[in-house]
Amino acid sequence: MTLHLAPRMAQRQSLVMTTQLQQAICLLQLSNHDLHAFIEKAAEENPFLDVAVSSRPVPSLPMSRGAASEDMDDIGSRLAAHDLSLYAHVSAQFDVMFPDPRRRLAAERFLEALEPNGWLGEPLAALAAATGLDEAQALALLRDVQQVEPAGLFARSLAECLALQAEDRGMMTPVFARLLTNLPMLAAADLAGLCRVLGVDMDSLKAMLRQLRGLNPKPGADFSQGELTVREPDLIVTRGPEGWRVDLNRSTLPTVVVDEAAADSVRRARDAAVYVGERLSLARWLRRAIEHRNQTTLLIGAEIVRRQAAFLQGGAAYLQPMTLREVADAVGVHESTVSRVTSGIMMATPQGTFGLKRLFSTALASDGEGSASSAAVRHRIQQLVRDEDPSNPLSDDAIAKVISDEGTHLARRTVAKYRDMLKIASSFERKRRARLAA
């Protein structure tokens, strides 16, 4: 009998440890908001476990000894005072649409990629890789997030944005769908050609164009675009007299409350000792796991801020090259741990609030002592295009030469790639648009 019981006991212990390990890994990816939901769900199954928002000071990691920061409650009240943003509007809908924490986390990554105009700002393949989904699953999730209001959000192109709105309004007919697939002809003012392609007369086409003009090509632009956040941040960066400081956002940070007294009273009941011991052990483990999650988040956040001090001071043009491996080596954790933490954590900084993942960028060759990050170069391309003469726009070769002369070697094809990523039209198209506007 004993020989048979021992293997079963060992196997059960292994399964429990595996489950706890999986949960610990999952905790690293959760925002404070999702962590609160996770603990609440665990508390429903454990009578000795409860969740509360911390009222005690949260440990912080100053960037230099003696650094001071603003009071976190004051910061929290300022954040709460903002008007409703596009991101907050969508996030509130996600809370209802995605009750499963894992799927909600994946949807949150799509939300991070949402541009202020309401379009999806990253390729679907990149979002699939970031969320661990295959192509079909990512596409299915995209279709789900595109159901939010107002219609047209999370579109990947103008045609898709207008199609989502047309479907929402019941306007999507086969001929209207063909119109949307031939928008370049409309941009070229080839109305006669459109009539031939669509098989309609000019009066019918003009009626469709009136419907088309009633749609919004930028459904996110109507929302406030000030210092607004996707959701309340998990980390807050402030600057004191002696350096930068990183704090966990105490106003949203949940804590695990283990009711030891209730466990002691129930334990005296007959046949309850085993059950109480198991539930109490799980509650204590969850408390330790969350403390570890908080400390790991602080360590990684502090290292990122240390490396990106120039960005915090000067903006996107000063974003430094930084990889997951470099941060992992500096903190002393595995690269996958940094990846998980930065996928789900939002940080409020003087430059805005965004996911930690956006601060990572590869290095490009430079004549200077350091290397320029690809993100900083993309920002520079945006600046050059914004400041160019509309009647004589800069070609990709000209942009490459300007940036190369500034010390960062850049090929024309790299400019073209980054320009496409930024959804900036070619110099020919920009010049054509300037003529039409004139």
C-alpha positions as CSV (number, residue, x, y, z in Angstrom):
1,M,0.0,0.0,0.0
2,T,2.7,2.5,0.9
3,L,4.7,1.7,-2.2
4,H,1.6,2.6,-4.3
5,L,0.8,5.8,-2.4
6,A,4.2,7.4,-2.6
7,P,4.4,7.8,-6.4
8,R,0.9,9.2,-6.5
9,M,1.7,11.8,-3.8
10,A,4.9,12.8,-5.6
11,Q,3.0,13.2,-8.9
12,R,0.4,15.4,-7.3
13,Q,3.0,17.7,-5.7
14,S,4.7,18.1,-9.1
15,L,1.4,19.1,-10.7
16,V,0.7,21.7,-8.0
17,M,4.1,23.2,-8.5
18,T,3.6,23.3,-12.2
19,T,0.3,25.1,-11.8
20,Q,1.9,27.6,-9.4
21,L,4.8,28.2,-11.7
22,Q,2.4,28.9,-14.6
23,Q,0.5,31.4,-12.4
24,A,3.7,33.1,-11.3
25,I,4.7,33.6,-14.9
26,C,1.2,34.9,-15.7
27,L,1.4,37.4,-12.9
28,L,4.4,39.1,-14.5
29,Q,2.4,40.0,-17.5
30,L,-0.6,41.5,-15.6
31,S,-1.2,45.2,-15.2
32,N,-2.4,46.4,-11.8
33,H,-6.0,46.4,-13.1
34,D,-5.8,42.8,-14.4
35,L,-3.9,41.7,-11.2
36,H,-6.8,43.0,-9.1
37,A,-9.2,40.9,-11.2
38,F,-7.0,37.9,-10.9
39,I,-6.9,38.1,-7.0
40,E,-10.6,38.7,-6.8
41,K,-11.2,35.5,-8.8
42,A,-8.8,33.6,-6.5
43,A,-10.6,35.0,-3.5
44,E,-13.9,33.6,-4.7
45,E,-12.5,30.1,-4.3
46,N,-10.5,30.8,-1.1
47,P,-12.3,31.9,2.1
48,F,-9.0,33.0,3.7
49,L,-8.0,35.3,0.8
50,D,-9.1,38.8,0.1
51,V,-8.0,41.8,-2.1
52,A,-7.5,45.4,-1.1
53,V,-5.8,48.4,-2.6
54,S,-2.7,49.2,-0.7
55,S,-2.8,52.1,1.7
56,R,0.8,51.8,2.8
57,P,3.8,53.4,1.0
58,V,5.0,51.3,-1.9
59,P,8.8,50.6,-2.1
60,S,10.4,52.7,-4.8
61,L,13.8,52.6,-6.6
62,P,15.4,56.0,-6.9
63,M,17.7,56.6,-9.8
64,S,20.2,58.3,-7.5
65,R,20.6,58.3,-3.8
66,G,18.3,60.7,-2.0
67,A,16.1,61.3,-5.0
68,A,12.6,62.7,-4.2
69,S,9.3,62.4,-6.0
70,E,5.9,63.8,-5.9
71,D,3.3,62.3,-3.7
72,M,1.6,59.4,-5.4
73,D,-1.8,60.3,-4.2
74,D,-1.5,63.7,-5.9
75,I,-0.4,62.1,-9.1
76,G,-3.3,59.6,-9.0
77,S,-5.8,62.5,-8.5
78,R,-4.4,64.3,-11.5
79,L,-4.7,61.2,-13.6
80,A,-8.3,60.7,-12.6
81,A,-9.1,64.3,-13.5
82,H,-8.5,63.8,-17.2
83,D,-11.4,63.9,-19.7
84,L,-12.3,60.6,-21.3
85,S,-9.7,59.5,-23.9
86,L,-10.1,57.2,-26.9
87,Y,-8.0,54.6,-25.0
88,A,-10.0,54.8,-21.8
89,H,-13.2,54.6,-23.9
90,V,-12.0,51.4,-25.6
91,S,-10.6,50.0,-22.5
92,A,-13.9,50.2,-20.7
93,Q,-15.5,48.3,-23.5
94,F,-12.8,45.7,-23.4
95,D,-13.6,45.1,-19.7
96,V,-17.0,43.9,-20.8
97,M,-16.0,42.1,-24.0
98,F,-13.1,40.1,-22.6
99,P,-13.9,38.6,-19.2
100,D,-11.0,36.1,-19.6
101,P,-7.8,37.7,-18.2
102,R,-5.5,36.1,-20.8
103,R,-7.7,37.2,-23.8
104,R,-8.1,40.6,-22.1
105,L,-4.3,40.9,-21.9
106,A,-3.9,40.1,-25.6
107,A,-6.6,42.7,-26.5
108,E,-4.6,45.2,-24.4
109,R,-1.7,44.7,-26.7
110,F,-3.9,45.6,-29.6
111,L,-5.0,48.7,-27.6
112,E,-1.4,49.8,-27.2
113,A,-1.1,49.7,-30.9
114,L,-4.1,52.0,-31.5
115,E,-3.2,55.3,-33.1
116,P,-4.9,58.5,-32.0
117,N,-6.8,58.6,-35.3
118,G,-8.3,55.2,-34.4
119,W,-6.3,53.0,-36.8
120,L,-4.1,50.0,-35.9
121,G,-0.6,51.3,-35.8
122,E,1.3,48.0,-36.0
123,P,1.2,45.1,-38.5
124,L,-1.0,42.2,-37.5
125,A,2.0,39.8,-37.7
126,A,3.9,41.8,-35.1
127,L,0.9,41.9,-32.8
128,A,0.5,38.1,-33.2
129,A,4.1,37.5,-32.3
130,A,3.8,39.9,-29.3
131,T,0.7,38.1,-27.9
132,G,1.8,34.5,-28.7
133,L,-1.1,34.0,-31.1
134,D,-0.9,32.4,-34.5
135,E,-2.0,34.2,-37.6
136,A,-5.6,32.9,-37.5
137,Q,-6.0,33.6,-33.8
138,A,-4.7,37.1,-34.2
139,L,-7.0,37.8,-37.1
140,A,-10.0,36.5,-35.0
141,L,-9.0,38.7,-32.1
142,L,-8.7,41.7,-34.5
143,R,-12.3,41.0,-35.7
144,D,-13.4,41.0,-32.1
145,V,-11.7,44.3,-31.2
146,Q,-13.1,45.9,-34.3
147,Q,-16.6,45.4,-32.8
148,V,-16.0,48.3,-30.4
149,E,-17.8,51.6,-30.8
150,P,-17.5,53.9,-32.7
151,A,-17.3,51.6,-35.8
152,G,-14.1,51.9,-37.7
153,L,-11.6,51.6,-34.9
154,F,-8.6,49.2,-35.2
155,A,-8.8,49.4,-39.0
156,R,-5.5,48.7,-40.9
157,S,-6.3,50.8,-43.9
158,L,-8.7,53.5,-45.1
159,A,-10.8,51.0,-47.0
160,E,-11.1,48.7,-44.0
161,C,-12.0,51.7,-41.7
162,L,-14.8,52.8,-44.1
163,A,-16.0,49.3,-44.6
164,L,-16.4,48.7,-40.9
165,Q,-18.6,51.8,-40.7
166,A,-20.5,50.9,-43.8
167,E,-21.3,47.5,-42.4
168,D,-22.3,49.0,-39.1
169,R,-24.8,51.4,-40.8
170,G,-26.2,48.7,-43.2
171,M,-24.7,50.5,-46.2
172,M,-22.4,47.7,-47.4
173,T,-23.7,46.5,-50.8
174,P,-21.7,44.6,-53.4
175,V,-21.3,47.8,-55.4
176,F,-20.3,49.9,-52.4
177,A,-17.7,47.2,-51.5
178,R,-16.3,47.6,-55.0
179,L,-16.1,51.3,-54.5
180,L,-14.0,50.9,-51.4
181,T,-11.6,48.6,-53.2
182,N,-11.1,51.2,-55.9
183,L,-10.4,54.2,-53.6
184,P,-7.2,55.0,-55.5
185,M,-9.3,55.8,-58.6
186,L,-11.4,58.2,-56.5
187,A,-8.2,59.9,-55.2
188,A,-7.2,60.4,-58.8
189,A,-10.6,61.9,-59.5
190,D,-11.2,59.3,-62.2
191,L,-15.0,59.3,-61.8
192,A,-15.7,58.1,-65.4
193,G,-13.4,55.2,-64.8
194,L,-15.2,54.4,-61.5
195,C,-18.5,54.3,-63.3
196,R,-17.2,51.7,-65.7
197,V,-15.6,49.6,-62.9
198,L,-18.7,49.8,-60.7
199,G,-21.2,49.4,-63.5
200,V,-23.2,52.5,-62.5
201,D,-24.1,55.8,-64.0
202,M,-22.8,59.1,-62.8
203,D,-25.8,60.0,-60.7
204,S,-25.7,56.7,-58.9
205,L,-21.9,57.2,-58.3
206,K,-22.5,60.7,-56.9
207,A,-25.2,59.3,-54.5
208,M,-22.7,56.7,-53.3
209,L,-20.0,59.4,-52.8
210,R,-22.4,61.4,-50.6
211,Q,-22.8,58.3,-48.5
212,L,-19.0,57.8,-48.4
213,R,-18.5,61.4,-47.3
214,G,-20.8,60.7,-44.3
215,L,-18.2,58.2,-43.0
216,N,-15.3,59.1,-40.7
217,P,-11.9,58.2,-42.0
218,K,-10.4,59.0,-38.5
219,P,-12.9,57.7,-36.0
220,G,-10.5,58.2,-33.1
221,A,-9.8,61.9,-33.8
222,D,-13.0,63.1,-32.0
223,F,-11.7,62.0,-28.6
224,S,-9.5,64.1,-26.5
225,Q,-5.8,63.8,-27.3
226,G,-4.1,65.6,-24.4
227,E,-2.0,64.0,-21.7
228,L,-4.4,61.0,-21.7
229,T,-3.6,57.4,-20.9
230,V,-4.6,54.0,-22.2
231,R,-5.4,53.2,-18.6
232,E,-4.0,54.2,-15.3
233,P,-0.3,53.4,-15.3
234,D,1.3,50.7,-13.3
235,L,4.6,52.6,-12.9
236,I,5.1,56.3,-12.4
237,V,8.3,58.1,-13.2
238,T,9.0,61.5,-11.6
239,R,12.1,63.7,-11.3
240,G,13.4,65.0,-8.0
241,P,16.3,67.3,-7.3
242,E,18.8,64.5,-7.5
243,G,17.5,62.2,-10.3
244,W,14.7,60.1,-11.7
245,R,12.5,57.9,-9.5
246,V,10.3,55.0,-10.3
247,D,7.3,54.0,-8.1
248,L,4.5,51.5,-8.4
249,N,1.2,53.3,-8.7
250,R,-0.2,52.8,-5.2
251,S,-3.6,54.1,-6.2
252,T,-4.3,51.0,-8.3
253,L,-1.9,48.4,-6.7
254,P,-3.8,45.5,-5.2
255,T,-2.6,43.6,-2.2
256,V,-3.4,40.1,-1.0
257,V,-4.9,39.9,2.5
258,V,-4.6,36.5,4.2
259,D,-7.1,36.0,7.0
260,E,-5.0,34.0,9.5
261,A,-7.5,34.5,12.3
262,A,-10.3,33.0,10.3
263,A,-8.2,30.0,9.3
264,D,-7.3,29.3,12.9
265,S,-10.9,29.4,14.0
266,V,-12.0,27.1,11.2
267,R,-9.1,24.7,11.7
268,R,-10.5,23.6,15.1
269,A,-13.6,22.2,13.3
270,R,-13.6,18.5,12.8
271,D,-12.1,17.2,9.6
272,A,-11.3,20.8,8.4
273,A,-7.5,20.8,9.1
274,V,-6.5,19.5,5.7
275,Y,-8.8,21.8,3.8
276,V,-7.7,24.9,5.8
277,G,-4.0,24.0,5.4
278,E,-4.3,23.8,1.7
279,R,-6.3,27.0,1.2
280,L,-4.0,28.9,3.6
281,S,-0.9,27.6,1.8
282,L,-2.3,28.8,-1.5
283,A,-3.2,32.2,-0.1
284,R,0.3,32.7,1.4
285,W,1.9,31.6,-1.9
286,L,-0.1,34.1,-3.9
287,R,0.9,36.9,-1.5
288,R,4.6,36.0,-2.0
289,A,4.2,35.7,-5.7
290,I,2.7,39.1,-6.0
291,E,5.4,40.7,-3.9
292,H,7.9,39.1,-6.2
293,R,6.0,40.4,-9.2
294,N,6.0,43.9,-7.8
295,Q,9.8,43.8,-7.0
296,T,10.6,42.4,-10.4
297,T,8.5,45.1,-12.1
298,L,10.3,47.8,-10.2
299,L,13.7,46.5,-11.0
300,I,13.0,46.3,-14.7
301,G,11.3,49.6,-14.8
302,A,14.2,51.3,-12.9
303,E,16.7,49.8,-15.3
304,I,14.7,51.0,-18.3
305,V,14.5,54.5,-16.9
306,R,18.2,54.6,-16.1
307,R,19.0,53.7,-19.8
308,Q,16.4,56.1,-21.2
309,A,17.1,59.2,-19.1
310,A,17.9,61.3,-22.2
311,F,14.5,60.3,-23.7
312,L,12.7,61.3,-20.5
313,Q,14.4,64.7,-20.6
314,G,14.4,65.5,-24.3
315,G,11.7,63.4,-26.0
316,A,11.5,60.8,-28.8
317,A,14.6,62.1,-30.6
318,Y,16.7,61.0,-27.7
319,L,15.4,57.4,-27.4
320,Q,18.4,55.2,-26.9
321,P,19.0,51.7,-28.4
322,M,17.9,49.1,-25.9
323,T,17.2,45.4,-26.1
324,L,15.4,42.9,-23.9
325,R,18.7,41.0,-23.3
326,E,20.6,44.1,-22.2
327,V,18.0,44.9,-19.6
328,A,17.8,41.2,-18.5
329,D,21.5,41.0,-18.0
330,A,21.6,44.2,-16.0
331,V,18.8,43.2,-13.7
332,G,19.8,39.6,-13.4
333,V,16.7,37.9,-14.8
334,H,16.0,35.8,-17.9
335,E,15.2,37.7,-21.1
336,S,11.7,36.1,-21.2
337,T,11.0,37.7,-17.8
338,V,11.7,41.1,-19.2
339,S,9.6,40.4,-22.3
340,R,6.6,39.4,-20.1
341,V,6.8,42.3,-17.8
342,T,7.2,44.9,-20.5
343,S,4.3,43.4,-22.5
344,G,1.7,44.3,-19.9
345,I,3.0,47.2,-17.9
346,M,2.2,50.9,-18.5
347,M,4.5,53.7,-17.3
348,A,3.6,57.4,-16.8
349,T,6.5,59.7,-17.7
350,P,7.0,63.3,-18.5
351,Q,6.9,62.3,-22.1
352,G,3.5,60.6,-21.8
353,T,2.1,57.3,-20.7
354,F,2.8,54.1,-22.8
355,G,3.7,50.5,-22.6
356,L,7.3,49.7,-21.6
357,K,7.7,47.7,-24.8
358,R,7.7,50.9,-26.8
359,L,11.0,52.0,-25.3
360,F,12.9,49.1,-26.8
361,S,14.6,49.8,-30.1
362,T,17.5,48.4,-32.1
363,A,20.7,50.3,-32.8
364,L,21.8,51.8,-36.1
365,A,25.4,52.5,-37.2
366,S,26.6,55.9,-36.1
367,D,29.7,58.0,-36.5
368,G,29.5,59.2,-33.0
369,E,30.5,57.5,-29.8
370,G,27.0,56.0,-29.3
371,S,24.5,54.5,-31.6
372,A,21.1,56.0,-32.7
373,S,18.0,53.9,-32.1
374,S,15.7,53.0,-34.9
375,A,12.8,54.7,-33.0
376,A,14.8,57.9,-32.8
377,V,15.5,57.8,-36.5
378,R,11.8,57.2,-37.3
379,H,11.1,60.3,-35.2
380,R,13.7,62.3,-37.1
381,I,12.1,61.2,-40.4
382,Q,8.7,62.5,-39.2
383,Q,10.3,65.8,-38.3
384,L,11.9,66.2,-41.7
385,V,8.7,65.5,-43.5
386,R,6.7,67.7,-41.2
387,D,9.1,70.7,-41.8
388,E,9.6,70.2,-45.6
389,D,8.4,72.5,-48.3
390,P,5.1,70.9,-49.4
391,S,5.7,72.0,-53.0
392,N,9.2,70.4,-53.0
393,P,9.1,67.4,-50.6
394,L,12.2,65.5,-49.6
395,S,12.9,62.2,-51.5
396,D,13.9,59.1,-49.6
397,D,17.5,59.7,-50.9
398,A,17.4,63.3,-49.5
399,I,16.2,62.2,-46.1
400,A,18.8,59.4,-46.0
401,K,21.5,62.0,-46.8
402,V,20.4,64.5,-44.1
403,I,20.3,61.8,-41.4
404,S,23.6,60.3,-42.5
405,D,25.2,63.7,-42.4
406,E,24.0,64.0,-38.9
407,G,26.0,61.0,-38.0
408,T,23.7,58.0,-38.4
409,H,24.3,55.9,-41.5
410,L,21.0,55.3,-43.3
411,A,20.2,53.8,-46.7
412,R,17.4,54.9,-48.9
413,R,15.6,51.6,-48.6
414,T,15.7,52.0,-44.8
415,V,14.1,55.4,-45.1
416,A,11.4,53.8,-47.4
417,K,10.8,51.0,-44.9
418,Y,10.4,53.4,-41.9
419,R,8.3,55.8,-44.0
420,D,5.9,52.9,-44.7
421,M,5.8,52.0,-41.0
422,L,4.9,55.6,-40.2
423,K,2.3,55.7,-43.0
424,I,4.0,58.6,-44.7
425,A,3.3,58.8,-48.4
426,S,6.1,59.0,-51.0
427,S,7.5,62.3,-52.0
428,F,5.7,62.0,-55.3
429,E,2.3,61.4,-53.6
430,R,3.0,64.2,-51.1
431,K,3.8,66.6,-53.9
432,R,0.6,65.6,-55.7
433,R,-1.5,66.2,-52.6
434,A,0.1,69.6,-52.1
435,R,-0.9,70.6,-55.7
436,L,-4.5,69.4,-55.1
437,A,-4.7,71.3,-51.8
438,A,-3.4,74.5,-53.6
